[in-house]
Amino acid sequence: MLASNHELIKHMLDEINFILEQSSSKSKEEVTTDPVLSRAIIRSLEIIGEASSKIDDEFRSKYPYIE
């Protein structure tokens, strides 16, 4: 079963919140030198990209200002 646009956006927001929670108190160097954290962030970005590619065209045309 395909996820709805709402579910996809919720999934993207969950990943964004994870990235912000895990990295907001750390410096760029701390993030990039921590292999577990940097891999987790990369995976979250992959998940965001995958979910965003599944948003349907009708939704995209309804909200063209969202990249």
mmCIF file of the N, C-alpha and C atoms, coordinates in Angstrom:
data_MODEL
# 
_entry.id   MODEL 
# 
loop_
_atom_site.group_PDB 
_atom_site.id 
_atom_site.type_symbol 
_atom_site.label_atom_id 
_atom_site.label_alt_id 
_atom_site.label_comp_id 
_atom_site.label_asym_id 
_atom_site.label_entity_id 
_atom_site.label_seq_id 
_atom_site.pdbx_PDB_ins_code 
_atom_site.Cartn_x 
_atom_site.Cartn_y 
_atom_site.Cartn_z 
_atom_site.occupancy 
_atom_site.B_iso_or_equiv 
_atom_site.pdbx_formal_charge 
_atom_site.auth_seq_id 
_atom_site.auth_comp_id 
_atom_site.auth_asym_id 
_atom_site.auth_atom_id 
_atom_site.pdbx_PDB_model_num 
ATOM 1   N N  . MET A 1 1  ? 0.837  -1.177 0.000  1.00 0.00 ? 1  MET A N  1 
ATOM 2   C CA . MET A 1 1  ? 0.000  0.000  0.000  1.00 0.00 ? 1  MET A CA 1 
ATOM 3   C C  . MET A 1 1  ? 0.885  1.245  0.000  1.00 0.00 ? 1  MET A C  1 
ATOM 4   N N  . LEU A 1 2  ? 0.545  2.172  -0.848 1.00 0.00 ? 2  LEU A N  1 
ATOM 5   C CA . LEU A 1 2  ? 1.316  3.411  -0.931 1.00 0.00 ? 2  LEU A CA 1 
ATOM 6   C C  . LEU A 1 2  ? 0.963  4.346  0.216  1.00 0.00 ? 2  LEU A C  1 
ATOM 7   N N  . ALA A 1 3  ? 1.968  5.049  0.698  1.00 0.00 ? 3  ALA A N  1 
ATOM 8   C CA . ALA A 1 3  ? 1.748  6.024  1.766  1.00 0.00 ? 3  ALA A CA 1 
ATOM 9   C C  . ALA A 1 3  ? 1.074  7.260  1.190  1.00 0.00 ? 3  ALA A C  1 
ATOM 10  N N  . SER A 1 4  ? 0.220  7.872  1.982  1.00 0.00 ? 4  SER A N  1 
ATOM 11  C CA . SER A 1 4  ? -0.434 9.110  1.550  1.00 0.00 ? 4  SER A CA 1 
ATOM 12  C C  . SER A 1 4  ? 0.568  10.261 1.629  1.00 0.00 ? 4  SER A C  1 
ATOM 13  N N  . ASN A 1 5  ? 0.234  11.352 0.963  1.00 0.00 ? 5  ASN A N  1 
ATOM 14  C CA . ASN A 1 5  ? 1.085  12.544 1.043  1.00 0.00 ? 5  ASN A CA 1 
ATOM 15  C C  . ASN A 1 5  ? 1.255  12.974 2.494  1.00 0.00 ? 5  ASN A C  1 
ATOM 16  N N  . HIS A 1 6  ? 0.178  12.898 3.262  1.00 0.00 ? 6  HIS A N  1 
ATOM 17  C CA . HIS A 1 6  ? 0.232  13.279 4.667  1.00 0.00 ? 6  HIS A CA 1 
ATOM 18  C C  . HIS A 1 6  ? 1.234  12.408 5.429  1.00 0.00 ? 6  HIS A C  1 
ATOM 19  N N  . GLU A 1 7  ? 1.190  11.102 5.191  1.00 0.00 ? 7  GLU A N  1 
ATOM 20  C CA . GLU A 1 7  ? 2.124  10.185 5.852  1.00 0.00 ? 7  GLU A CA 1 
ATOM 21  C C  . GLU A 1 7  ? 3.563  10.450 5.424  1.00 0.00 ? 7  GLU A C  1 
ATOM 22  N N  . LEU A 1 8  ? 3.766  10.734 4.154  1.00 0.00 ? 8  LEU A N  1 
ATOM 23  C CA . LEU A 1 8  ? 5.114  11.027 3.655  1.00 0.00 ? 8  LEU A CA 1 
ATOM 24  C C  . LEU A 1 8  ? 5.673  12.292 4.292  1.00 0.00 ? 8  LEU A C  1 
ATOM 25  N N  . ILE A 1 9  ? 4.842  13.321 4.370  1.00 0.00 ? 9  ILE A N  1 
ATOM 26  C CA . ILE A 1 9  ? 5.289  14.580 4.975  1.00 0.00 ? 9  ILE A CA 1 
ATOM 27  C C  . ILE A 1 9  ? 5.573  14.385 6.460  1.00 0.00 ? 9  ILE A C  1 
ATOM 28  N N  . LYS A 1 10 ? 4.718  13.621 7.149  1.00 0.00 ? 10 LYS A N  1 
ATOM 29  C CA . LYS A 1 10 ? 4.958  13.337 8.570  1.00 0.00 ? 10 LYS A CA 1 
ATOM 30  C C  . LYS A 1 10 ? 6.291  12.607 8.738  1.00 0.00 ? 10 LYS A C  1 
ATOM 31  N N  . HIS A 1 11 ? 6.548  11.669 7.858  1.00 0.00 ? 11 HIS A N  1 
ATOM 32  C CA . HIS A 1 11 ? 7.800  10.917 7.914  1.00 0.00 ? 11 HIS A CA 1 
ATOM 33  C C  . HIS A 1 11 ? 8.998  11.863 7.707  1.00 0.00 ? 11 HIS A C  1 
ATOM 34  N N  . MET A 1 12 ? 8.889  12.775 6.751  1.00 0.00 ? 12 MET A N  1 
ATOM 35  C CA . MET A 1 12 ? 9.968  13.738 6.519  1.00 0.00 ? 12 MET A CA 1 
ATOM 36  C C  . MET A 1 12 ? 10.167 14.628 7.739  1.00 0.00 ? 12 MET A C  1 
ATOM 37  N N  . LEU A 1 13 ? 9.077  15.095 8.325  1.00 0.00 ? 13 LEU A N  1 
ATOM 38  C CA . LEU A 1 13 ? 9.182  15.947 9.514  1.00 0.00 ? 13 LEU A CA 1 
ATOM 39  C C  . LEU A 1 13 ? 9.806  15.204 10.694 1.00 0.00 ? 13 LEU A C  1 
ATOM 40  N N  . ASP A 1 14 ? 9.468  13.930 10.845 1.00 0.00 ? 14 ASP A N  1 
ATOM 41  C CA . ASP A 1 14 ? 10.083 13.125 11.911 1.00 0.00 ? 14 ASP A CA 1 
ATOM 42  C C  . ASP A 1 14 ? 11.599 13.064 11.731 1.00 0.00 ? 14 ASP A C  1 
ATOM 43  N N  . GLU A 1 15 ? 12.032 12.869 10.499 1.00 0.00 ? 15 GLU A N  1 
ATOM 44  C CA . GLU A 1 15 ? 13.470 12.787 10.228 1.00 0.00 ? 15 GLU A CA 1 
ATOM 45  C C  . GLU A 1 15 ? 14.149 14.143 10.431 1.00 0.00 ? 15 GLU A C  1 
ATOM 46  N N  . ILE A 1 16 ? 13.485 15.218 10.009 1.00 0.00 ? 16 ILE A N  1 
ATOM 47  C CA . ILE A 1 16 ? 14.032 16.564 10.222 1.00 0.00 ? 16 ILE A CA 1 
ATOM 48  C C  . ILE A 1 16 ? 14.182 16.827 11.711 1.00 0.00 ? 16 ILE A C  1 
ATOM 49  N N  . ASN A 1 17 ? 13.157 16.483 12.484 1.00 0.00 ? 17 ASN A N  1 
ATOM 50  C CA . ASN A 1 17 ? 13.225 16.682 13.934 1.00 0.00 ? 17 ASN A CA 1 
ATOM 51  C C  . ASN A 1 17 ? 14.343 15.862 14.561 1.00 0.00 ? 17 ASN A C  1 
ATOM 52  N N  . PHE A 1 18 ? 14.538 14.636 14.077 1.00 0.00 ? 18 PHE A N  1 
ATOM 53  C CA . PHE A 1 18 ? 15.635 13.813 14.577 1.00 0.00 ? 18 PHE A CA 1 
ATOM 54  C C  . PHE A 1 18 ? 16.977 14.500 14.331 1.00 0.00 ? 18 PHE A C  1 
ATOM 55  N N  . ILE A 1 19 ? 17.179 14.971 13.108 1.00 0.00 ? 19 ILE A N  1 
ATOM 56  C CA . ILE A 1 19 ? 18.446 15.633 12.767 1.00 0.00 ? 19 ILE A CA 1 
ATOM 57  C C  . ILE A 1 19 ? 18.661 16.845 13.666 1.00 0.00 ? 19 ILE A C  1 
ATOM 58  N N  . LEU A 1 20 ? 17.633 17.659 13.820 1.00 0.00 ? 20 LEU A N  1 
ATOM 59  C CA . LEU A 1 20 ? 17.773 18.866 14.643 1.00 0.00 ? 20 LEU A CA 1 
ATOM 60  C C  . LEU A 1 20 ? 18.042 18.528 16.107 1.00 0.00 ? 20 LEU A C  1 
ATOM 61  N N  . GLU A 1 21 ? 17.330 17.546 16.640 1.00 0.00 ? 21 GLU A N  1 
ATOM 62  C CA . GLU A 1 21 ? 17.520 17.152 18.038 1.00 0.00 ? 21 GLU A CA 1 
ATOM 63  C C  . GLU A 1 21 ? 18.923 16.607 18.291 1.00 0.00 ? 21 GLU A C  1 
ATOM 64  N N  . GLN A 1 22 ? 19.437 15.842 17.348 1.00 0.00 ? 22 GLN A N  1 
ATOM 65  C CA . GLN A 1 22 ? 20.734 15.195 17.538 1.00 0.00 ? 22 GLN A CA 1 
ATOM 66  C C  . GLN A 1 22 ? 21.921 16.110 17.254 1.00 0.00 ? 22 GLN A C  1 
ATOM 67  N N  . SER A 1 23 ? 21.698 17.154 16.470 1.00 0.00 ? 23 SER A N  1 
ATOM 68  C CA . SER A 1 23 ? 22.837 17.977 16.054 1.00 0.00 ? 23 SER A CA 1 
ATOM 69  C C  . SER A 1 23 ? 22.826 19.406 16.580 1.00 0.00 ? 23 SER A C  1 
ATOM 70  N N  . SER A 1 24 ? 21.714 19.864 17.115 1.00 0.00 ? 24 SER A N  1 
ATOM 71  C CA . SER A 1 24 ? 21.618 21.277 17.479 1.00 0.00 ? 24 SER A CA 1 
ATOM 72  C C  . SER A 1 24 ? 22.595 21.701 18.581 1.00 0.00 ? 24 SER A C  1 
ATOM 73  N N  . SER A 1 25 ? 22.951 20.796 19.459 1.00 0.00 ? 25 SER A N  1 
ATOM 74  C CA . SER A 1 25 ? 23.862 21.162 20.551 1.00 0.00 ? 25 SER A CA 1 
ATOM 75  C C  . SER A 1 25 ? 25.319 20.814 20.226 1.00 0.00 ? 25 SER A C  1 
ATOM 76  N N  . LYS A 1 26 ? 25.569 20.411 18.994 1.00 0.00 ? 26 LYS A N  1 
ATOM 77  C CA . LYS A 1 26 ? 26.914 20.000 18.606 1.00 0.00 ? 26 LYS A CA 1 
ATOM 78  C C  . LYS A 1 26 ? 27.481 20.934 17.535 1.00 0.00 ? 26 LYS A C  1 
ATOM 79  N N  . SER A 1 27 ? 28.781 21.030 17.493 1.00 0.00 ? 27 SER A N  1 
ATOM 80  C CA . SER A 1 27 ? 29.441 21.810 16.455 1.00 0.00 ? 27 SER A CA 1 
ATOM 81  C C  . SER A 1 27 ? 29.502 20.982 15.172 1.00 0.00 ? 27 SER A C  1 
ATOM 82  N N  . LYS A 1 28 ? 29.806 21.635 14.073 1.00 0.00 ? 28 LYS A N  1 
ATOM 83  C CA . LYS A 1 28 ? 29.953 20.941 12.799 1.00 0.00 ? 28 LYS A CA 1 
ATOM 84  C C  . LYS A 1 28 ? 31.031 19.863 12.923 1.00 0.00 ? 28 LYS A C  1 
ATOM 85  N N  . GLU A 1 29 ? 32.116 20.200 13.572 1.00 0.00 ? 29 GLU A N  1 
ATOM 86  C CA . GLU A 1 29 ? 33.215 19.246 13.737 1.00 0.00 ? 29 GLU A CA 1 
ATOM 87  C C  . GLU A 1 29 ? 32.775 18.031 14.553 1.00 0.00 ? 29 GLU A C  1 
ATOM 88  N N  . GLU A 1 30 ? 32.015 18.263 15.621 1.00 0.00 ? 30 GLU A N  1 
ATOM 89  C CA . GLU A 1 30 ? 31.533 17.145 16.437 1.00 0.00 ? 30 GLU A CA 1 
ATOM 90  C C  . GLU A 1 30 ? 30.645 16.205 15.620 1.00 0.00 ? 30 GLU A C  1 
ATOM 91  N N  . VAL A 1 31 ? 29.809 16.776 14.787 1.00 0.00 ? 31 VAL A N  1 
ATOM 92  C CA . VAL A 1 31 ? 28.912 15.962 13.958 1.00 0.00 ? 31 VAL A CA 1 
ATOM 93  C C  . VAL A 1 31 ? 29.708 15.178 12.931 1.00 0.00 ? 31 VAL A C  1 
ATOM 94  N N  . THR A 1 32 ? 30.631 15.840 12.264 1.00 0.00 ? 32 THR A N  1 
ATOM 95  C CA . THR A 1 32 ? 31.368 15.175 11.180 1.00 0.00 ? 32 THR A CA 1 
ATOM 96  C C  . THR A 1 32 ? 32.395 14.173 11.681 1.00 0.00 ? 32 THR A C  1 
ATOM 97  N N  . THR A 1 33 ? 32.857 14.309 12.905 1.00 0.00 ? 33 THR A N  1 
ATOM 98  C CA . THR A 1 33 ? 33.839 13.352 13.428 1.00 0.00 ? 33 THR A CA 1 
ATOM 99  C C  . THR A 1 33 ? 33.203 12.210 14.221 1.00 0.00 ? 33 THR A C  1 
ATOM 100 N N  . ASP A 1 34 ? 31.908 12.277 14.435 1.00 0.00 ? 34 ASP A N  1 
ATOM 101 C CA . ASP A 1 34 ? 31.193 11.189 15.110 1.00 0.00 ? 34 ASP A CA 1 
ATOM 102 C C  . ASP A 1 34 ? 30.601 10.284 14.030 1.00 0.00 ? 34 ASP A C  1 
ATOM 103 N N  . PRO A 1 35 ? 31.215 9.120  13.795 1.00 0.00 ? 35 PRO A N  1 
ATOM 104 C CA . PRO A 1 35 ? 30.765 8.283  12.671 1.00 0.00 ? 35 PRO A CA 1 
ATOM 105 C C  . PRO A 1 35 ? 29.324 7.788  12.811 1.00 0.00 ? 35 PRO A C  1 
ATOM 106 N N  . VAL A 1 36 ? 28.885 7.511  14.019 1.00 0.00 ? 36 VAL A N  1 
ATOM 107 C CA . VAL A 1 36 ? 27.512 7.019  14.213 1.00 0.00 ? 36 VAL A CA 1 
ATOM 108 C C  . VAL A 1 36 ? 26.517 8.133  13.926 1.00 0.00 ? 36 VAL A C  1 
ATOM 109 N N  . LEU A 1 37 ? 26.767 9.310  14.474 1.00 0.00 ? 37 LEU A N  1 
ATOM 110 C CA . LEU A 1 37 ? 25.858 10.432 14.263 1.00 0.00 ? 37 LEU A CA 1 
ATOM 111 C C  . LEU A 1 37 ? 25.847 10.864 12.803 1.00 0.00 ? 37 LEU A C  1 
ATOM 112 N N  . SER A 1 38 ? 26.999 10.964 12.189 1.00 0.00 ? 38 SER A N  1 
ATOM 113 C CA . SER A 1 38 ? 27.024 11.406 10.793 1.00 0.00 ? 38 SER A CA 1 
ATOM 114 C C  . SER A 1 38 ? 26.329 10.398 9.881  1.00 0.00 ? 38 SER A C  1 
ATOM 115 N N  . ARG A 1 39 ? 26.472 9.108  10.152 1.00 0.00 ? 39 ARG A N  1 
ATOM 116 C CA . ARG A 1 39 ? 25.764 8.100  9.351  1.00 0.00 ? 39 ARG A CA 1 
ATOM 117 C C  . ARG A 1 39 ? 24.257 8.168  9.597  1.00 0.00 ? 39 ARG A C  1 
ATOM 118 N N  . ALA A 1 40 ? 23.863 8.425  10.828 1.00 0.00 ? 40 ALA A N  1 
ATOM 119 C CA . ALA A 1 40 ? 22.430 8.545  11.133 1.00 0.00 ? 40 ALA A CA 1 
ATOM 120 C C  . ALA A 1 40 ? 21.830 9.738  10.405 1.00 0.00 ? 40 ALA A C  1 
ATOM 121 N N  . ILE A 1 41 ? 22.551 10.851 10.378 1.00 0.00 ? 41 ILE A N  1 
ATOM 122 C CA . ILE A 1 41 ? 22.067 12.036 9.684  1.00 0.00 ? 41 ILE A CA 1 
ATOM 123 C C  . ILE A 1 41 ? 21.991 11.785 8.183  1.00 0.00 ? 41 ILE A C  1 
ATOM 124 N N  . ILE A 1 42 ? 22.991 11.154 7.640  1.00 0.00 ? 42 ILE A N  1 
ATOM 125 C CA . ILE A 1 42 ? 22.979 10.825 6.205  1.00 0.00 ? 42 ILE A CA 1 
ATOM 126 C C  . ILE A 1 42 ? 21.788 9.931  5.893  1.00 0.00 ? 42 ILE A C  1 
ATOM 127 N N  . ARG A 1 43 ? 21.531 8.938  6.727  1.00 0.00 ? 43 ARG A N  1 
ATOM 128 C CA . ARG A 1 43 ? 20.384 8.044  6.496  1.00 0.00 ? 43 ARG A CA 1 
ATOM 129 C C  . ARG A 1 43 ? 19.069 8.824  6.579  1.00 0.00 ? 43 ARG A C  1 
ATOM 130 N N  . SER A 1 44 ? 18.965 9.733  7.531  1.00 0.00 ? 44 SER A N  1 
ATOM 131 C CA . SER A 1 44 ? 17.760 10.556 7.633  1.00 0.00 ? 44 SER A CA 1 
ATOM 132 C C  . SER A 1 44 ? 17.562 11.388 6.374  1.00 0.00 ? 44 SER A C  1 
ATOM 133 N N  . LEU A 1 45 ? 18.641 11.931 5.837  1.00 0.00 ? 45 LEU A N  1 
ATOM 134 C CA . LEU A 1 45 ? 18.538 12.707 4.596  1.00 0.00 ? 45 LEU A CA 1 
ATOM 135 C C  . LEU A 1 45 ? 18.105 11.824 3.426  1.00 0.00 ? 45 LEU A C  1 
ATOM 136 N N  . GLU A 1 46 ? 18.588 10.583 3.410  1.00 0.00 ? 46 GLU A N  1 
ATOM 137 C CA . GLU A 1 46 ? 18.147 9.642  2.369  1.00 0.00 ? 46 GLU A CA 1 
ATOM 138 C C  . GLU A 1 46 ? 16.651 9.369  2.489  1.00 0.00 ? 46 GLU A C  1 
ATOM 139 N N  . ILE A 1 47 ? 16.185 9.163  3.702  1.00 0.00 ? 47 ILE A N  1 
ATOM 140 C CA . ILE A 1 47 ? 14.762 8.902  3.942  1.00 0.00 ? 47 ILE A CA 1 
ATOM 141 C C  . ILE A 1 47 ? 13.923 10.098 3.505  1.00 0.00 ? 47 ILE A C  1 
ATOM 142 N N  . ILE A 1 48 ? 14.384 11.304 3.831  1.00 0.00 ? 48 ILE A N  1 
ATOM 143 C CA . ILE A 1 48 ? 13.672 12.518 3.414  1.00 0.00 ? 48 ILE A CA 1 
ATOM 144 C C  . ILE A 1 48 ? 13.607 12.585 1.892  1.00 0.00 ? 48 ILE A C  1 
ATOM 145 N N  . GLY A 1 49 ? 14.718 12.310 1.226  1.00 0.00 ? 49 GLY A N  1 
ATOM 146 C CA . GLY A 1 49 ? 14.745 12.341 -0.236 1.00 0.00 ? 49 GLY A CA 1 
ATOM 147 C C  . GLY A 1 49 ? 13.825 11.309 -0.857 1.00 0.00 ? 49 GLY A C  1 
ATOM 148 N N  . GLU A 1 50 ? 13.836 10.095 -0.306 1.00 0.00 ? 50 GLU A N  1 
ATOM 149 C CA . GLU A 1 50 ? 12.966 9.040  -0.820 1.00 0.00 ? 50 GLU A CA 1 
ATOM 150 C C  . GLU A 1 50 ? 11.495 9.408  -0.642 1.00 0.00 ? 50 GLU A C  1 
ATOM 151 N N  . ALA A 1 51 ? 11.150 9.905  0.530  1.00 0.00 ? 51 ALA A N  1 
ATOM 152 C CA . ALA A 1 51 ? 9.754  10.275 0.799  1.00 0.00 ? 51 ALA A CA 1 
ATOM 153 C C  . ALA A 1 51 ? 9.319  11.432 -0.089 1.00 0.00 ? 51 ALA A C  1 
ATOM 154 N N  . SER A 1 52 ? 10.185 12.415 -0.260 1.00 0.00 ? 52 SER A N  1 
ATOM 155 C CA . SER A 1 52 ? 9.806  13.577 -1.076 1.00 0.00 ? 52 SER A CA 1 
ATOM 156 C C  . SER A 1 52 ? 9.609  13.205 -2.540 1.00 0.00 ? 52 SER A C  1 
ATOM 157 N N  . SER A 1 53 ? 10.336 12.197 -3.000 1.00 0.00 ? 53 SER A N  1 
ATOM 158 C CA . SER A 1 53 ? 10.178 11.773 -4.393 1.00 0.00 ? 53 SER A CA 1 
ATOM 159 C C  . SER A 1 53 ? 8.861  11.044 -4.632 1.00 0.00 ? 53 SER A C  1 
ATOM 160 N N  . LYS A 1 54 ? 8.200  10.609 -3.569 1.00 0.00 ? 54 LYS A N  1 
ATOM 161 C CA . LYS A 1 54 ? 6.937  9.886  -3.687 1.00 0.00 ? 54 LYS A CA 1 
ATOM 162 C C  . LYS A 1 54 ? 5.708  10.780 -3.553 1.00 0.00 ? 54 LYS A C  1 
ATOM 163 N N  . ILE A 1 55 ? 5.923  12.073 -3.245 1.00 0.00 ? 55 ILE A N  1 
ATOM 164 C CA . ILE A 1 55 ? 4.792  13.010 -3.180 1.00 0.00 ? 55 ILE A CA 1 
ATOM 165 C C  . ILE A 1 55 ? 4.184  13.107 -4.571 1.00 0.00 ? 55 ILE A C  1 
ATOM 166 N N  . ASP A 1 56 ? 2.859  13.005 -4.657 1.00 0.00 ? 56 ASP A N  1 
ATOM 167 C CA . ASP A 1 56 ? 2.242  12.965 -5.986 1.00 0.00 ? 56 ASP A CA 1 
ATOM 168 C C  . ASP A 1 56 ? 2.209  14.339 -6.665 1.00 0.00 ? 56 ASP A C  1 
ATOM 169 N N  . ASP A 1 57 ? 2.067  14.295 -7.978 1.00 0.00 ? 57 ASP A N  1 
ATOM 170 C CA . ASP A 1 57 ? 2.114  15.511 -8.803 1.00 0.00 ? 57 ASP A CA 1 
ATOM 171 C C  . ASP A 1 57 ? 0.993  16.492 -8.468 1.00 0.00 ? 57 ASP A C  1 
ATOM 172 N N  . GLU A 1 58 ? -0.167 15.974 -8.125 1.00 0.00 ? 58 GLU A N  1 
ATOM 173 C CA . GLU A 1 58 ? -1.296 16.851 -7.773 1.00 0.00 ? 58 GLU A CA 1 
ATOM 174 C C  . GLU A 1 58 ? -0.950 17.696 -6.551 1.00 0.00 ? 58 GLU A C  1 
ATOM 175 N N  . PHE A 1 59 ? -0.350 17.070 -5.552 1.00 0.00 ? 59 PHE A N  1 
ATOM 176 C CA . PHE A 1 59 ? 0.061  17.790 -4.346 1.00 0.00 ? 59 PHE A CA 1 
ATOM 177 C C  . PHE A 1 59 ? 1.128  18.825 -4.686 1.00 0.00 ? 59 PHE A C  1 
ATOM 178 N N  . ARG A 1 60 ? 2.078  18.434 -5.511 1.00 0.00 ? 60 ARG A N  1 
ATOM 179 C CA . ARG A 1 60 ? 3.157  19.356 -5.917 1.00 0.00 ? 60 ARG A CA 1 
ATOM 180 C C  . ARG A 1 60 ? 2.599  20.579 -6.643 1.00 0.00 ? 60 ARG A C  1 
ATOM 181 N N  . SER A 1 61 ? 1.623  20.355 -7.511 1.00 0.00 ? 61 SER A N  1 
ATOM 182 C CA . SER A 1 61 ? 1.060  21.490 -8.257 1.00 0.00 ? 61 SER A CA 1 
ATOM 183 C C  . SER A 1 61 ? 0.191  22.369 -7.365 1.00 0.00 ? 61 SER A C  1 
ATOM 184 N N  . LYS A 1 62 ? -0.391 21.777 -6.329 1.00 0.00 ? 62 LYS A N  1 
ATOM 185 C CA . LYS A 1 62 ? -1.216 22.546 -5.382 1.00 0.00 ? 62 LYS A CA 1 
ATOM 186 C C  . LYS A 1 62 ? -0.350 23.458 -4.503 1.00 0.00 ? 62 LYS A C  1 
ATOM 187 N N  . TYR A 1 63 ? 0.885  23.021 -4.242 1.00 0.00 ? 63 TYR A N  1 
ATOM 188 C CA . TYR A 1 63 ? 1.809  23.761 -3.374 1.00 0.00 ? 63 TYR A CA 1 
ATOM 189 C C  . TYR A 1 63 ? 3.141  23.979 -4.096 1.00 0.00 ? 63 TYR A C  1 
ATOM 190 N N  . PRO A 1 64 ? 3.149  24.744 -5.175 1.00 0.00 ? 64 PRO A N  1 
ATOM 191 C CA . PRO A 1 64 ? 4.375  24.910 -5.975 1.00 0.00 ? 64 PRO A CA 1 
ATOM 192 C C  . PRO A 1 64 ? 5.493  25.670 -5.264 1.00 0.00 ? 64 PRO A C  1 
ATOM 193 N N  . TYR A 1 65 ? 5.154  26.399 -4.222 1.00 0.00 ? 65 TYR A N  1 
ATOM 194 C CA . TYR A 1 65 ? 6.159  27.189 -3.496 1.00 0.00 ? 65 TYR A CA 1 
ATOM 195 C C  . TYR A 1 65 ? 6.994  26.324 -2.564 1.00 0.00 ? 65 TYR A C  1 
ATOM 196 N N  . ILE A 1 66 ? 6.617  25.066 -2.372 1.00 0.00 ? 66 ILE A N  1 
ATOM 197 C CA . ILE A 1 66 ? 7.402  24.145 -1.541 1.00 0.00 ? 66 ILE A CA 1 
ATOM 198 C C  . ILE A 1 66 ? 8.332  23.388 -2.476 1.00 0.00 ? 66 ILE A C  1 
ATOM 199 N N  . GLU A 1 67 ? 9.617  23.557 -2.258 1.00 0.00 ? 67 GLU A N  1 
ATOM 200 C CA . GLU A 1 67 ? 10.594 22.882 -3.135 1.00 0.00 ? 67 GLU A CA 1 
ATOM 201 C C  . GLU A 1 67 ? 10.679 21.405 -2.834 1.00 0.00 ? 67 GLU A C  1 
# 
